[in-house]
Amino acid sequence: MTDMVTLIARTTPLERELKTTSRTVEETDLPRLGELYFTAYDPGVAGESLQAALEDIKASMAGKYGNFLPNASHVALDEDGKIVAAILVVERAIGSDTPDAPFIIELITDRLHRRQGLAEDLVLATMDTLFNDGQKDVALRVEASNSAALALYLSLDFRRWSPEEGED
């Protein structure tokens, strides 16, 4: 079993213009989101096949991991309008071991578009949307060994959360 860390941050309004062209997730994005999910990870992580990855994304948007929030979920687009990164958010994660806050269930970046600030811009867009919707916090889980993701989240003022902490 992978060691996972739960992080939480205060939502904030945008303080700078995003470098990334993005928009909210649409149902018609499903095929590309499934493909992105399948190819962005090492083999087997997102499922044993492209179809399995697509089914998981479809189930995510249907509520498998919590009530999906399309307005807080965004996709980043390249110069041709192709989705190259995505962030998927639910109202609350399922389970008692997560904060009572909107939850980022997936942040995916195409392998060829990493280290370009896409993930950061998508998290900032989500934090802005949630802030404007009156949500004070946003949370997520990340593998403790994923140093690049941890560095990103810590740079955005996420901090470690534990169930004992409860509400502030």
C-alpha positions in Angstrom: 0.0 0.0 0.0 1.2 3.4 -0.9 1.8 6.0 1.9 -0.6 8.8 1.3 -0.6 12.3 2.8 -3.7 14.4 3.1 -3.2 18.1 2.6 -5.5 21.1 3.0 -5.3 24.8 2.1 -7.4 27.9 2.4 -9.1 28.9 -0.9 -8.0 32.2 -2.3 -9.0 34.5 -5.1 -6.7 34.8 -8.0 -3.9 37.2 -7.4 -2.4 37.0 -10.9 -3.4 36.3 -14.4 -3.0 32.6 -15.2 -0.5 31.7 -17.9 -2.6 28.7 -19.0 -5.6 28.7 -21.2 -8.2 26.8 -19.3 -11.9 26.2 -18.9 -14.2 24.1 -16.8 -14.7 20.4 -17.5 -17.5 19.4 -19.8 -19.1 16.0 -20.3 -17.7 15.9 -23.9 -14.2 15.9 -22.4 -14.6 12.4 -21.2 -12.7 10.6 -24.0 -9.7 12.9 -23.8 -9.8 12.8 -20.0 -9.7 9.0 -20.0 -6.8 9.0 -22.5 -4.9 11.6 -20.4 -5.5 9.7 -17.2 -4.3 6.5 -18.8 -1.2 7.9 -20.5 0.0 10.3 -17.7 0.8 7.6 -15.2 3.0 4.5 -15.3 1.3 1.4 -16.8 -1.4 -0.1 -14.6 -1.8 2.9 -12.2 -4.9 4.3 -14.0 -6.2 0.9 -14.9 -5.1 -2.0 -17.1 -6.5 -0.5 -20.3 -7.5 2.8 -21.9 -11.1 1.6 -21.5 -10.7 1.0 -17.8 -9.2 4.4 -17.3 -12.1 6.0 -19.3 -14.6 4.1 -17.1 -12.9 5.3 -14.0 -13.0 9.0 -15.1 -16.7 8.5 -16.1 -17.4 7.0 -12.7 -15.6 9.9 -11.0 -17.8 12.4 -12.8 -20.9 10.3 -11.9 -20.0 10.5 -8.1 -17.9 7.4 -7.4 -15.5 9.5 -5.2 -18.0 12.2 -4.1 -20.4 14.6 -5.7 -18.5 15.9 -8.7 -18.1 19.7 -9.0 -17.8 20.5 -12.7 -17.5 24.2 -12.1 -14.5 23.7 -9.8 -12.9 21.2 -12.2 -10.8 22.6 -15.0 -8.8 21.5 -18.0 -5.8 23.2 -19.5 -5.6 23.5 -23.3 -2.6 23.7 -25.6 -2.4 26.1 -28.5 -4.5 23.8 -30.6 -7.3 23.5 -28.0 -6.3 20.0 -26.9 -6.6 19.1 -23.3 -3.1 18.6 -21.8 -3.9 18.8 -18.1 -7.0 18.5 -15.8 -8.0 18.9 -12.2 -11.1 17.0 -11.0 -12.9 18.1 -7.8 -15.7 16.7 -5.6 -17.8 18.4 -3.0 -16.5 16.1 -0.3 -14.4 13.0 -0.5 -16.1 9.8 0.5 -14.9 8.5 3.9 -14.5 9.7 7.4 -10.7 10.1 7.2 -10.8 13.2 4.9 -11.6 16.9 5.7 -15.1 18.3 5.4 -14.1 20.4 2.4 -14.0 20.2 -1.4 -11.5 17.6 -2.5 -9.2 17.4 -5.5 -9.5 13.8 -6.6 -7.2 14.0 -9.6 -4.6 16.4 -11.0 -3.3 15.0 -14.3 -0.7 16.5 -16.7 0.3 15.0 -20.0 3.8 13.7 -19.9 4.9 16.0 -22.7 3.6 19.2 -21.0 5.0 18.8 -17.5 7.1 21.5 -15.7 5.2 24.3 -17.6 3.1 25.5 -14.7 -0.1 23.9 -15.9 -0.8 22.0 -12.6 -0.1 25.2 -10.6 -2.5 27.2 -12.7 -5.2 24.6 -12.5 -5.0 24.4 -8.7 -5.1 28.2 -8.5 -8.2 28.3 -10.8 -9.9 25.7 -8.6 -9.0 27.6 -5.5 -10.4 30.8 -7.0 -13.6 29.1 -8.1 -14.1 27.5 -4.7 -13.4 30.8 -2.9 -15.9 32.6 -5.1 -18.4 29.8 -4.3 -18.0 30.5 -0.6 -15.8 27.5 0.2 -13.0 28.2 2.7 -10.8 25.1 2.2 -9.8 22.6 -0.4 -8.1 19.3 0.3 -6.4 16.4 -1.6 -4.3 13.3 -1.1 -0.9 12.7 -2.6 1.7 9.9 -2.4 4.3 10.8 0.3 7.0 9.8 -2.2 5.8 12.2 -4.9 8.3 15.0 -4.1 7.3 17.1 -7.2 3.6 17.1 -6.2 4.4 17.8 -2.6 6.6 20.8 -3.6 3.8 22.2 -5.7 1.2 21.9 -3.0 3.5 23.3 -0.3 4.3 26.2 -2.5 0.6 26.9 -2.7 0.2 26.9 1.2 -1.2 23.4 1.5 -0.4 21.9 4.9 -0.7 18.4 6.3 -4.1 17.4 7.7 -5.0 14.5 10.0 -8.4 13.2 11.1 -7.6 14.2 14.8 -7.3 17.8 13.7 -11.0 18.0 12.7 -12.3 21.5 12.0 -10.3 24.6 12.8 
